[in-house]
Amino acid sequence: MEASGESGASGGGGSTEEAFMTFYSEVKQIEKRDSVLTSKNQIERLTRPGSSYFNLNPFEVLQIDPEVTDEEIKKRFRQLSILVHPDKNQDDADRAQKAFEAVDKAYKLLLDQEQKKRALDVIQAGKEYVEHTVKERKKQLKKEGKPTNVEEDDPELFKQAVYKQTMKLFAELEIKRKEREAKEMHERKRQREEEIEAQEKAKREREWQKNFEESRDGRVDSWRNFQANTKGKKEKKNRTFLRPPKVKMEQPLEARNPKSERAISFRDPDCIEPGSADRDTQIPQLQLLFLVQAQTSRTVTICLFQSRAMETNEQVHVDSEFRYTLFPIFYSIVFVLGVIANSYVLWVFVYLYPSKKLNEIKIFMVNLTVADLLFLVTLPLWIIYYYHQGDWVLPKYLCNLAGCFFFINTYCSVAFLAVITYNRYQAVTQPIKTAQATTRKRGICLSLVIWVSIVAAAAYFFVLDSTNVVSNKAGTANVTRCFEHYEPRSIPVLLIHIFLVFGFLLVFLLILFCNLVIIRTLLTQPMPMQRNAEVKQRALWMVCTVLAVFIICFVPHHMVQLPWTLAELDFQTNEFHQAINDAHQVTLCLLSTNCVLDPVIYCFLTKKFRKHLTERFHSMRSSRKCPLATMESGTEVVLPLSQAPVNSLKN
């Protein structure tokens, strides 16, 4: 069938065959010029139309023969990886990244002996198929009495036929692999749906059983009431449970039998007995009177006064009153600017970068933006809190939520800025190794680890008793504080803050070291070209921006945090406590500015982001100038093509 098909090809089939022959000739010409191929030529070859199937043959991707050794494979990979590396092709970074991934995939496949053997088997199968086809065609020609000469007798045409058949075999294997993966995914989805259905069914059964058990007492009581069926018994039963206990006033100790050992009275000179003339002058919340009636009809009177928690509230409370004016104004500005900037940044990332094209550093940026937005959502709660002079008038769970998101934003920002810095450090010190790594997968895994770790640590704030009641400065009313109370000399609280401060110090030293190495490398690397000089300057600005964000936002807070904690736990004097508390309020303001400063980093890290902002800026300027010029001249204004606004950017 193959022989007859090839010999009888005409019309559309002939044109297809001619097109393939032309393509194959061009490929071979490129291979002959391999020693002088430029980066652009290699990128064009690896990203040409249909490359998703042409690049299935790893030997064709690396342009090597199947018989080469592993050492020659490594040598060829190094040559190609340098030519198509994205850092070497900044003007065509997306296609260069795609070409580099194809080269890296082919290299890794050939390093795996099992995968290499499979590729060799496919090539051998294609060669054997062509030989068998040629043999059968010659038999048919001989049987018909015709000359047995065929096109494949020419070595070059034979290679073309082998190449064509090998490409078909690789494509068929790839299609079968995708079909198999689709079936497996469908099966996993079906199993997962069955598991969810079984879990929901079990949950419904447990809830029914729980409700049944909880309503057992009600059913039993209903049956007993029905059996009693007498009004007197029902009233007696209700009196037994609802009637308050009889209070028997304690007799003076002298009036009692002095020999009775069961008459016990606990008295305190400061305890006010019921009916005392001074009871109206006392604070009712500060005393608790229990009258317990024993079986001998004698009473024990216990007068308990103010608890230790209330004693703590009566102590002098250090407060920085300027914060009630500073925080509402400052947080309002941060909220407006932060929501606008971070929402726009998130929209730009979704608009410019499809999810499959997000590399490692862009994944970190998206996560950093999400962390900032989580904190910005809670800023209105803090604005209300400080507007009411430090009185939490909202539900208690919102206080827990605000504290949790504050912790998540602070340390997610620290963590993601750290991994962004380390990513740039690797890109500068080990560019080839960094580009070879599966950065997208690693970025997703690192982001998950950071989120899970910090959210798990922040879950403590959901169960913490976050509010406490203190009297206001005038002493006329009570106010509810949110996360402003520590038990005096609490060692666990002190250890937690020490761990956070020293953990941050280690991360800051890592960031400082990486940035210094980056600066040193950039300054010592010769870059004579103007474009390279601009790239170097932009990279230096990026390093300085990350350091500035860290030093402005996070370093002051963690420098003050440990002394402030010691003062709150009564390890320092009151004079020091007031000074450090004032400084602590200022550092909290600085800490919130990271939500506004983080978007500045994206301008230095992402070329498309800068380009998009520039085009939007020019578009806005052009839209303002066009109506003005039209009104002044009375004629239609046509912008040059070079100044026309661009609505979208190709990925």
Secondary structure as UniProt FT lines:
FT   HELIX           2..7
FT   HELIX           12..32
FT   HELIX           34..36
FT   HELIX           39..46
FT   TURN            49..50
FT   HELIX           51..54
FT   TURN            55..56
FT   HELIX           58..62
FT   TURN            66..67
FT   HELIX           70..84
FT   HELIX           86..88
FT   HELIX           90..92
FT   HELIX           93..111
FT   HELIX           113..143
FT   TURN            144..145
FT   HELIX           151..153
FT   HELIX           155..214
FT   HELIX           216..228
FT   HELIX           231..242
FT   HELIX           253..255
FT   TURN            258..259
FT   TURN            269..270
FT   TURN            274..275
FT   TURN            277..278
FT   HELIX           279..281
FT   HELIX           284..286
FT   STRAND          287..293
FT   TURN            295..296
FT   STRAND          299..305
FT   HELIX           308..314
FT   TURN            321..322
FT   HELIX           323..352
FT   HELIX           355..357
FT   HELIX           360..387
FT   TURN            388..389
FT   HELIX           396..429
FT   HELIX           431..436
FT   HELIX           439..458
FT   HELIX           460..463
FT   STRAND          467..471
FT   TURN            473..474
FT   STRAND          478..482
FT   TURN            488..489
FT   HELIX           491..524
FT   HELIX           530..549
FT   HELIX           550..554
FT   HELIX           555..568
FT   TURN            569..570
FT   HELIX           574..592
FT   HELIX           594..605
FT   HELIX           607..633
FT   HELIX           641..643
//
